[in-house]
Amino acid sequence: MKKLYILPLLMLFFASCENYYLEQQLGYQTTITDVRNFNYSLTAGDYSAIASNPTNIATALAMGTEEGDSTVYFLLRDLGTRKYFADTVIVPETFIPAFLAAKYPQLSNGTICEVTYNTLAEKPAYMNSFRTIRDFTSPTQLTSVEQIPDTLEQYVNAYFKKEGNKFIVHFTDQLTYLYQYADGQFSAYVNDQIDIIALTKADYQAIGAANISEPELVLPIYLKQRFPYATADTKLAVVYKGKSGNAITEATFDGNAWSLNSDLASEVMSFEMKDQWKANLSTYLFEPFIAHGQGNFVIQNVSLQEPLTYTWYYSATYGMCSSAYKDGASYQADTWLISPEIKLKKAVKPQLVFDQAFNKATNFTEECHVMVSTDYKDDVTKATWTELKWNVNEDGTLNVPPGTSWVFQTSGNLDLSEWAGESIYLGFNYTTGPNEEGVVVSGTWELQNVLVFEPEE
């Protein structure tokens, strides 16, 4: 039986000797490194993993206002249940690093991970005024709408007569009206942005429940029955009784079915491995393209002259490229490479920088444009775009590729301060057309390392 162990032990001995010889005598580094640049979206289970991570629990307990204070710990535990980041204490930059360390223990310094996580979506301004919504049924029979203000004044407790408080007046079992207390009196609530309805007593009877615990399932069916002739893109706000009291939500009809607008939104934060995982709070967007594909950028073609079917494409060697040259000829094109949403809410002086090359034409500024939009919604032709200006060199020339080589050069920092505090989209617009002689000329534009960041002071 002992002989079975001789060969493995000898192999292990020689292997360890070989590693020692390589490392100590020849100076070779045999440690395996694993450096990546990748995206990761948190799953529902990941929020539970973050909340139960031992390092995070210790961090939360240490964040109490005094020894033994477990307030932050309970907030962390709630994260595992609600599945989104929603407060100023349990923030992704503090609690995602330990999760990444546990999930990817093999990754090496220099690794960058763009993590997508859930947070509460920004609600329209009018919805913020619906924090207090109370039901009201008059003790006496109401025979006209004109009676409602005086009846509310008479029967509503003085405690609830607060500026902005809303009231669902159940005029009959089948009819409700929305009123609010404003400027010291009750008046009908009117909103110019959207139509608002409140469910009636008869609605709850038809639903068969005193409240709606799953509005995303119940309300679309209810709205389809109540508004059988709704047209596409119809939007309503619906006030209903939820598990925790009256609530308001927006619903949209797409021509076939109603759906509730999500209360959650996705945000992205960059994390980098530097001996330990840390959040790049000054990085709003980083997309290298090289070895990373197209990333979360999207391509839109506004116009393509035949026989073109595309201009933008991914190259593992050069990044994202665009060319309107095919089969020995140039053609007219108007195409876009559009970034994902870039949130600059906390930005002060955000900057854009990227590497680019341009060859086979000398009209770079006519073909290549970097655009910014705050209202882009899936269609570049329906958005408002502002073109960024190229930097100027010391000799007065524009800092752009000459169009005579494939050498990449930096764009230099392009200032995005105008959009600090907003959410934007970047559009890399490639256009080709005839020159002064009527001849179509098209160069090839190549992009790498698109970075939107906050400079260090």
C-alpha positions as CSV (number, residue, x, y, z in Angstrom):
1,M,0.0,0.0,0.0
2,K,2.8,2.5,0.7
3,K,4.2,2.1,-2.7
4,L,1.1,3.8,-4.1
5,Y,2.1,7.1,-2.5
6,I,5.8,7.2,-3.6
7,L,5.2,8.6,-7.1
8,P,2.7,11.4,-6.1
9,L,5.0,12.4,-3.3
10,L,8.1,12.5,-5.5
11,M,6.1,14.5,-8.2
12,L,5.0,17.0,-5.6
13,F,8.6,17.3,-4.3
14,F,10.0,17.9,-7.8
15,A,7.2,20.3,-8.7
16,S,7.8,22.4,-5.6
17,C,11.5,22.4,-6.3
18,E,10.9,23.4,-9.9
19,N,8.7,26.3,-8.8
20,Y,11.3,27.4,-6.3
21,Y,14.0,27.2,-8.9
22,L,12.0,29.3,-11.4
23,E,11.0,31.9,-8.9
24,Q,14.2,32.2,-6.8
25,Q,17.0,31.4,-9.3
26,L,15.7,32.6,-12.6
27,G,13.4,35.3,-11.3
28,Y,10.3,33.9,-13.1
29,Q,6.9,34.7,-11.6
30,T,4.8,31.5,-11.7
31,T,1.9,33.0,-9.8
32,I,-1.2,32.8,-12.0
33,T,-2.9,36.1,-12.5
34,D,-6.5,36.6,-13.6
35,V,-7.3,40.2,-14.6
36,R,-10.7,40.9,-16.2
37,N,-13.0,43.7,-17.3
38,F,-16.6,42.6,-17.1
39,N,-20.2,43.5,-16.2
40,Y,-22.3,41.8,-13.6
41,S,-26.0,42.3,-12.7
42,L,-27.1,41.5,-9.1
43,T,-29.7,38.8,-8.9
44,A,-32.4,38.5,-6.3
45,G,-30.3,36.0,-4.4
46,D,-27.3,38.3,-4.5
47,Y,-29.0,40.8,-2.3
48,S,-29.5,38.1,0.3
49,A,-25.8,37.2,-0.1
50,I,-24.8,40.8,0.5
51,A,-26.9,41.0,3.6
52,S,-25.6,37.8,5.1
53,N,-22.0,38.3,4.2
54,P,-19.9,38.1,7.5
55,T,-17.7,41.1,6.5
56,N,-20.7,43.2,5.8
57,I,-22.4,42.2,9.0
58,A,-19.3,43.3,10.9
59,T,-19.2,46.5,9.0
60,A,-22.9,47.2,9.7
61,L,-22.5,46.5,13.4
62,A,-19.5,48.8,13.6
63,M,-21.5,51.6,11.9
64,G,-23.8,51.9,14.9
65,T,-23.9,55.3,16.7
66,E,-22.7,53.6,19.8
67,E,-21.4,50.2,21.0
68,G,-24.1,47.6,20.7
69,D,-26.3,49.7,18.3
70,S,-27.6,47.3,15.7
71,T,-29.7,49.8,13.7
72,V,-27.5,49.6,10.6
73,Y,-27.4,45.8,10.9
74,F,-31.2,45.6,10.6
75,L,-31.1,48.0,7.6
76,L,-28.6,45.6,6.0
77,R,-30.8,42.7,6.8
78,D,-33.8,44.5,5.1
79,L,-31.7,44.7,1.9
80,G,-31.8,41.0,1.6
81,T,-35.6,41.1,1.7
82,R,-36.4,44.2,-0.4
83,K,-33.8,43.5,-3.1
84,Y,-32.8,47.0,-3.8
85,F,-30.6,49.8,-2.4
86,A,-32.8,52.6,-1.1
87,D,-31.2,54.6,1.7
88,T,-28.1,56.6,2.5
89,V,-26.7,54.1,4.9
90,I,-26.8,50.8,3.1
91,V,-25.1,51.9,0.0
92,P,-23.5,49.8,-2.8
93,E,-20.1,51.3,-2.5
94,T,-19.8,50.1,1.1
95,F,-21.4,46.6,0.9
96,I,-20.8,45.3,-2.7
97,P,-17.0,45.0,-2.3
98,A,-17.2,42.1,0.2
99,F,-19.7,40.4,-2.0
100,L,-17.3,40.6,-5.0
101,A,-14.4,39.3,-2.8
102,A,-16.4,36.3,-1.8
103,K,-17.8,35.6,-5.3
104,Y,-14.5,36.1,-7.2
105,P,-11.6,35.2,-4.8
106,Q,-9.3,34.3,-7.8
107,L,-9.4,37.7,-9.6
108,S,-6.2,39.8,-9.5
109,N,-5.4,43.4,-9.1
110,G,-6.4,45.6,-12.0
111,T,-9.8,43.8,-12.5
112,I,-12.7,46.1,-13.1
113,C,-16.3,45.1,-12.7
114,E,-19.3,47.2,-13.7
115,V,-22.1,46.1,-11.3
116,T,-25.7,46.8,-12.1
117,Y,-28.0,47.0,-9.1
118,N,-31.6,48.0,-8.3
119,T,-32.5,51.2,-6.6
120,L,-35.7,53.2,-6.3
121,A,-36.8,55.0,-9.4
122,E,-37.2,58.7,-9.4
123,K,-41.0,59.4,-9.3
124,P,-42.7,62.2,-11.2
125,A,-42.9,65.4,-9.0
126,Y,-46.7,65.1,-8.6
127,M,-46.4,61.6,-7.1
128,N,-44.3,63.0,-4.2
129,S,-47.4,65.0,-3.1
130,F,-49.3,61.8,-2.6
131,R,-47.6,60.7,0.5
132,T,-50.7,61.0,2.6
133,I,-53.9,59.7,1.0
134,R,-57.0,59.1,3.1
135,D,-60.4,57.7,2.4
136,F,-63.4,59.8,3.2
137,T,-67.1,58.7,3.2
138,S,-69.5,61.4,4.3
139,P,-71.7,60.5,7.3
140,T,-74.5,62.3,5.5
141,Q,-75.8,61.6,2.0
142,L,-74.1,63.8,-0.6
143,T,-76.4,64.8,-3.5
144,S,-74.0,67.1,-5.4
145,V,-70.3,67.5,-5.9
146,E,-70.5,71.1,-4.6
147,Q,-71.2,69.7,-1.2
148,I,-67.9,67.9,-0.9
149,P,-65.6,70.8,0.2
150,D,-67.9,71.9,3.1
151,T,-68.5,68.3,4.1
152,L,-64.7,67.6,4.2
153,E,-64.2,70.8,6.3
154,Q,-66.8,69.7,8.7
155,Y,-65.9,66.0,9.3
156,V,-62.1,65.7,8.6
157,N,-60.1,65.8,11.8
158,A,-58.0,68.9,12.2
159,Y,-54.9,66.7,12.5
160,F,-55.3,65.7,8.9
161,K,-55.8,69.2,7.6
162,K,-52.3,69.6,6.4
163,E,-51.0,71.2,3.3
164,G,-51.0,68.8,0.4
165,N,-52.9,65.9,2.1
166,K,-55.0,64.0,-0.4
167,F,-58.5,62.5,0.2
168,I,-60.4,59.9,-1.8
169,V,-64.0,61.0,-1.5
170,H,-66.3,58.0,-2.0
171,F,-69.3,59.9,-3.4
172,T,-71.1,56.6,-4.1
173,D,-70.1,53.0,-4.2
174,Q,-69.3,53.4,-7.9
175,L,-67.9,56.9,-7.9
176,T,-64.9,58.6,-6.3
177,Y,-63.3,62.1,-6.4
178,L,-59.9,63.2,-5.5
179,Y,-59.6,66.3,-3.2
180,Q,-56.7,67.9,-1.4
181,Y,-56.2,70.3,1.4
182,A,-54.2,73.3,0.2
183,D,-54.0,77.0,1.2
184,G,-56.3,76.4,4.1
185,Q,-59.2,74.8,2.3
186,F,-60.4,71.7,0.5
187,S,-60.5,71.7,-3.3
188,A,-60.7,69.2,-6.2
189,Y,-57.3,67.9,-7.1
190,V,-56.4,68.5,-10.8
191,N,-53.2,67.5,-12.5
192,D,-52.3,68.8,-16.0
193,Q,-49.7,66.0,-16.5
194,I,-51.7,62.9,-16.2
195,D,-55.3,61.6,-15.5
196,I,-55.6,60.2,-12.0
197,I,-58.3,57.7,-11.0
198,A,-59.1,56.2,-7.6
199,L,-60.6,52.7,-7.2
200,T,-64.2,52.7,-5.8
201,K,-65.9,50.5,-3.2
202,A,-67.5,48.6,-6.1
203,D,-64.1,47.9,-7.6
204,Y,-62.9,46.2,-4.5
205,Q,-66.1,44.2,-4.3
206,A,-65.5,43.0,-7.9
207,I,-61.9,42.2,-7.2
208,G,-63.0,40.3,-4.1
209,A,-60.5,41.8,-1.7
210,A,-60.4,44.8,0.7
211,N,-56.9,45.7,-0.6
212,I,-54.6,44.8,-3.5
213,S,-51.5,43.0,-2.3
214,E,-50.2,42.3,-5.9
215,P,-51.0,45.4,-7.9
216,E,-48.7,44.4,-10.8
217,L,-51.1,41.4,-11.4
218,V,-54.5,42.9,-10.4
219,L,-54.4,46.4,-11.8
220,P,-53.6,45.6,-15.4
221,I,-56.7,43.3,-15.6
222,Y,-58.8,45.9,-13.8
223,L,-57.8,48.7,-16.2
224,K,-58.3,46.5,-19.3
225,Q,-61.9,46.0,-18.1
226,R,-62.6,49.6,-17.2
227,F,-61.0,51.1,-20.3
228,P,-61.7,48.6,-23.1
229,Y,-61.2,51.3,-25.8
230,A,-57.9,52.8,-24.6
231,T,-55.5,53.7,-27.3
232,A,-51.8,52.9,-27.4
233,D,-49.5,55.0,-25.2
234,T,-52.4,55.9,-22.8
235,K,-51.0,56.6,-19.4
236,L,-52.9,56.9,-16.1
237,A,-52.1,57.2,-12.4
238,V,-54.1,54.8,-10.2
239,V,-54.8,55.3,-6.5
240,Y,-55.5,52.1,-4.7
241,K,-55.5,50.4,-1.3
242,G,-52.2,48.5,-0.9
243,K,-51.1,46.2,1.9
244,S,-49.8,49.2,3.9
245,G,-52.5,51.8,3.0
246,N,-53.4,53.9,0.0
247,A,-50.8,54.1,-2.7
248,I,-50.4,55.6,-6.2
249,T,-48.8,54.0,-9.3
250,E,-48.6,54.8,-13.0
251,A,-49.8,52.5,-15.6
252,T,-49.3,52.5,-19.4
253,F,-51.2,50.9,-22.2
254,D,-49.2,49.6,-25.2
255,G,-52.1,49.0,-27.4
256,N,-52.5,45.4,-26.2
257,A,-52.1,45.3,-22.4
258,W,-51.7,47.6,-19.4
259,S,-48.5,47.4,-17.4
260,L,-47.4,49.3,-14.2
261,N,-44.4,51.5,-14.4
262,S,-41.7,50.0,-12.2
263,D,-40.8,51.5,-8.9
264,L,-37.3,50.3,-9.4
265,A,-34.5,51.5,-11.6
266,S,-31.1,50.1,-12.5
267,E,-27.9,51.9,-11.7
268,V,-24.3,50.9,-12.5
269,M,-21.3,51.4,-10.3
270,S,-17.7,50.5,-11.2
271,F,-15.5,48.5,-8.8
272,E,-11.8,47.8,-9.1
273,M,-9.6,45.2,-7.5
274,K,-6.6,46.9,-5.8
275,D,-5.5,44.4,-3.2
276,Q,-9.2,44.6,-2.2
277,W,-12.3,45.6,-4.0
278,K,-13.1,49.3,-4.0
279,A,-15.8,51.4,-5.7
280,N,-14.7,53.9,-8.4
281,L,-17.0,56.6,-7.2
282,S,-15.5,59.0,-9.7
283,T,-16.2,56.8,-12.6
284,Y,-19.6,57.2,-14.2
285,L,-18.9,55.1,-17.3
286,F,-16.0,53.0,-18.5
287,E,-16.2,50.9,-21.7
288,P,-12.9,49.7,-23.1
289,F,-14.5,47.7,-26.0
290,I,-11.3,45.8,-26.5
291,A,-11.9,42.2,-25.3
292,H,-15.2,43.4,-24.0
293,G,-17.4,43.5,-27.1
294,Q,-20.0,46.2,-27.7
295,G,-20.7,46.4,-24.0
296,N,-24.1,48.1,-23.2
297,F,-23.8,50.4,-26.2
298,V,-26.4,50.2,-28.9
299,I,-26.2,50.8,-32.7
300,Q,-28.9,52.7,-34.6
301,N,-28.9,53.3,-38.3
302,V,-30.8,56.4,-39.5
303,S,-29.9,55.9,-43.1
304,L,-27.8,53.5,-45.2
305,Q,-27.2,53.8,-48.9
306,E,-27.4,50.5,-50.7
307,P,-25.5,48.1,-50.7
308,L,-24.6,49.1,-47.0
309,T,-26.4,47.1,-44.3
310,Y,-24.3,48.5,-41.4
311,T,-21.3,50.7,-40.7
312,W,-20.7,50.0,-37.0
313,Y,-19.0,46.8,-36.0
314,Y,-16.9,45.3,-33.2
315,S,-13.3,44.4,-33.7
316,A,-11.4,42.5,-31.0
317,T,-8.3,44.3,-32.1
318,Y,-9.5,47.9,-32.7
319,G,-12.7,48.2,-30.6
320,M,-15.9,49.7,-32.1
321,C,-15.4,50.7,-35.7
322,S,-17.5,52.4,-38.3
323,S,-16.9,52.5,-42.1
324,A,-19.2,53.2,-45.1
325,Y,-16.7,51.8,-47.5
326,K,-17.7,48.5,-49.2
327,D,-16.5,46.7,-52.3
328,G,-14.1,49.4,-53.4
329,A,-16.6,52.3,-53.0
330,S,-17.8,54.8,-50.4
331,Y,-21.5,55.3,-49.6
332,Q,-23.7,57.7,-47.7
333,A,-24.6,56.8,-44.2
334,D,-26.0,58.3,-40.9
335,T,-25.4,55.9,-38.1
336,W,-25.0,56.1,-34.3
337,L,-23.3,54.2,-31.5
338,I,-25.2,55.2,-28.3
339,S,-24.0,54.7,-24.7
340,P,-26.2,53.4,-21.9
341,E,-27.7,56.0,-19.6
342,I,-25.0,57.9,-17.6
343,K,-26.2,59.3,-14.3
344,L,-24.4,62.4,-13.3
345,K,-26.5,63.2,-10.3
346,K,-23.6,63.6,-7.9
347,A,-21.2,65.0,-10.5
348,V,-19.5,68.4,-10.2
349,K,-17.3,68.7,-13.3
350,P,-17.7,65.4,-15.2
351,Q,-15.4,64.8,-18.1
352,L,-15.4,62.5,-21.2
353,V,-12.2,61.1,-22.7
354,F,-11.6,58.3,-25.2
355,D,-9.1,56.9,-27.6
356,Q,-9.8,57.2,-31.4
357,A,-8.3,56.6,-34.8
358,F,-9.4,57.7,-38.2
359,N,-8.0,56.7,-41.6
360,K,-8.7,56.7,-45.3
361,A,-10.1,60.2,-45.3
362,T,-9.1,63.7,-44.1
363,N,-12.6,65.1,-43.3
364,F,-12.8,63.8,-39.8
365,T,-14.8,66.7,-38.3
366,E,-17.4,66.2,-41.1
367,E,-17.9,62.5,-40.5
368,C,-17.4,62.0,-36.8
369,H,-19.5,63.7,-34.1
370,V,-19.8,63.2,-30.4
371,M,-23.3,64.1,-29.2
372,V,-25.1,64.4,-25.8
373,S,-28.8,64.0,-25.1
374,T,-30.9,64.1,-21.9
375,D,-34.1,63.0,-23.6
376,Y,-33.1,60.0,-25.7
377,K,-35.7,57.2,-25.6
378,D,-34.7,54.5,-28.1
379,D,-35.0,56.7,-31.2
380,V,-32.1,59.1,-32.0
381,T,-34.3,61.0,-34.4
382,K,-36.8,62.0,-31.7
383,A,-34.1,63.1,-29.2
384,T,-32.5,66.5,-28.7
385,W,-28.7,66.3,-29.2
386,T,-25.9,68.8,-28.4
387,E,-22.6,68.3,-30.2
388,L,-19.4,68.5,-28.2
389,K,-16.6,70.6,-29.4
390,W,-13.2,69.1,-30.0
391,N,-10.2,70.3,-28.0
392,V,-7.8,72.8,-29.5
393,N,-4.0,72.2,-29.5
394,E,-1.5,74.8,-28.6
395,D,-0.8,75.5,-32.2
396,G,-4.5,76.3,-32.8
397,T,-5.4,73.0,-34.6
398,L,-8.1,70.7,-33.5
399,N,-7.1,67.7,-31.5
400,V,-8.4,65.1,-33.9
401,P,-6.9,62.3,-35.9
402,P,-5.5,63.4,-39.3
403,G,-7.1,60.6,-41.2
404,T,-3.8,59.3,-42.6
405,S,-2.9,56.5,-40.1
406,W,-4.4,53.9,-37.8
407,V,-2.6,55.3,-34.8
408,F,-4.9,55.9,-31.8
409,Q,-4.8,59.2,-30.0
410,T,-6.7,60.6,-27.0
411,S,-9.6,62.9,-27.4
412,G,-8.4,64.8,-24.4
413,N,-10.9,65.7,-21.7
414,L,-14.2,66.9,-23.1
415,D,-16.2,68.9,-20.6
416,L,-19.6,67.6,-19.5
417,S,-20.1,70.1,-16.7
418,E,-23.2,71.5,-18.5
419,W,-25.0,68.2,-17.6
420,A,-23.9,67.8,-14.0
421,G,-26.8,66.6,-11.9
422,E,-28.6,65.1,-14.9
423,S,-28.7,61.8,-16.7
424,I,-27.3,61.7,-20.2
425,Y,-26.6,59.5,-23.2
426,L,-23.6,59.8,-25.5
427,G,-24.0,59.4,-29.2
428,F,-21.1,58.7,-31.5
429,N,-22.6,59.8,-34.8
430,Y,-20.9,58.7,-38.0
431,T,-22.1,60.5,-41.2
432,T,-20.8,60.4,-44.7
433,G,-21.9,62.3,-47.8
434,P,-20.6,63.9,-51.0
435,N,-17.8,66.5,-50.9
436,E,-17.6,69.7,-52.8
437,E,-17.0,67.8,-56.0
438,G,-20.0,65.6,-55.4
439,V,-17.9,62.5,-54.6
440,V,-18.9,60.5,-51.5
441,V,-15.9,60.1,-49.2
442,S,-15.8,57.8,-46.1
443,G,-13.1,57.2,-43.6
444,T,-13.0,54.5,-40.9
445,W,-13.6,55.7,-37.3
446,E,-12.3,53.5,-34.4
447,L,-13.1,53.9,-30.7
448,Q,-11.6,52.5,-27.5
449,N,-11.6,53.2,-23.8
450,V,-14.6,55.5,-23.4
451,L,-14.5,57.0,-19.9
452,V,-16.8,59.5,-18.2
453,F,-15.3,60.5,-14.8
454,E,-14.9,63.1,-12.1
455,P,-11.4,64.5,-12.0
456,E,-9.5,64.4,-8.7
457,E,-9.1,67.8,-7.1
